[in-house]
Amino acid sequence: MKYIKPKKLAEANVQAELYRQLKNNDIDCVLEYAVHVPLLNCGMRIDVIIISKGEIIAAIECKSRGADRTINRRGRQYRKYQTLGVPFFYCMNIDEIPKIVNYYVYLKNKN
C-alpha cells in the first residue's frame, strides 16, 4: 500500500510530539486527563496536563491548524477550560511546541 502524505498533521501527532518533548525535558505531564467540571456540571478530557508537586499547574489543548489559527472563545470547550482554575494554553500546531516546552523548562528551573 502506498503512503500518501496528508495535507495537514493530525491532532494526535501534535499531542504526541508535545508529550515527547515535555518528557525529554523532565516535565511531569499526562495525556487525555479526565476531569469533572462542577460549574458546568459536565466532564471533559484535557489533552495534556502539567503536574508539579502533586498538583495540576496547567492544561494544554492541542489543535492541528495551519493558517486558520482562530480559537472559538464562545464555545463550550473554551468555557470548560476557563472554569478549571489553572492556566490553560492552546498548542495550535507542531511549530508552537518548542515555545510551550521552553516556557515550562523555564518555570521548572526558576523553582
SULQUI-V186193 format. One record per residue. N is the residue number from 1. SS is DSSP state (2 for helix, 1 for strand, 0 for the rest). PSI is psi in whole degrees, -180 to 180 (none if undefined). D_FIRST is the distance of its C-alpha to the first C-alpha in Angstrom with 2 decimals. Layout:
# SULQUI-V186193
{{N,SS,PSI,D_FIRST} {N,SS,PSI,D_FIRST}}
This chain:
# SULQUI-V186193
{{1,0,132,0.00} {2,0,138,3.78} {3,0,128,6.56} {4,0,117,9.45} {5,0,128,12.66} {6,0,157,14.87} {7,0,-31,18.32} {8,0,152,20.12} {9,0,137,19.80} {10,0,149,19.96} {11,2,-37,23.44} {12,2,-34,22.36} {13,2,-39,21.31} {14,2,-46,24.78} {15,2,-45,26.46} {16,2,-41,24.80} {17,2,-39,25.69} {18,2,-46,29.21} {19,2,-47,29.67} {20,2,-46,28.59} {21,2,-36,31.01} {22,2,-48,33.80} {23,2,-39,33.54} {24,2,-22,33.48} {25,0,20,36.77} {26,0,36,38.30} {27,0,122,38.30} {28,0,119,38.42} {29,1,159,35.91} {30,1,142,34.14} {31,1,151,31.14} {32,1,56,31.33} {33,1,122,35.06} {34,1,133,36.63} {35,1,160,40.18} {36,1,137,42.72} {37,1,96,44.23} {38,0,-40,47.86} {39,0,-30,48.96} {40,0,-1,46.38} {41,0,53,46.36} {42,1,173,42.60} {43,1,167,39.84} {44,1,159,37.13} {45,1,115,34.33} {46,1,132,34.66} {47,1,-51,31.50} {48,1,132,33.34} {49,1,147,36.93} {50,1,133,38.92} {51,1,139,41.50} {52,1,125,44.70} {53,0,42,47.44} {54,0,8,46.11} {55,1,144,46.03} {56,1,121,43.28} {57,1,-13,44.14} {58,1,158,41.36} {59,1,144,38.41} {60,1,129,35.37} {61,1,123,33.20} {62,1,139,29.82} {63,0,166,28.37} {64,0,90,25.61} {65,0,145,27.38} {66,0,-110,27.59} {67,0,-30,30.68} {68,0,93,31.62} {69,0,31,33.25} {70,0,151,35.78} {71,0,130,36.79} {72,0,98,38.21} {73,0,-2,41.51} {74,0,-7,42.65} {75,0,161,39.74} {76,2,-40,40.08} {77,2,-43,37.70} {78,2,-43,39.79} {79,2,-37,42.96} {80,2,-47,41.66} {81,2,-37,41.02} {82,2,-30,44.52} {83,0,-4,46.15} {84,0,-29,44.69} {85,0,10,47.50} {86,0,155,45.34} {87,1,142,43.99} {88,1,149,40.54} {89,1,154,38.20} {90,1,135,35.12} {91,1,100,32.26} {92,0,-22,30.86} {93,0,175,28.00} {94,2,-25,26.86} {95,2,-19,29.52} {96,2,-9,32.29} {97,2,-48,31.48} {98,2,-38,33.70} {99,2,-44,36.63} {100,2,-46,36.41} {101,2,-45,36.05} {102,2,-36,38.94} {103,2,-46,41.10} {104,2,-30,40.76} {105,2,-42,41.30} {106,2,-48,44.43} {107,2,-42,45.64} {108,2,-43,45.06} {109,2,-25,47.01} {110,2,-34,49.71} {111,0,none,50.62}}
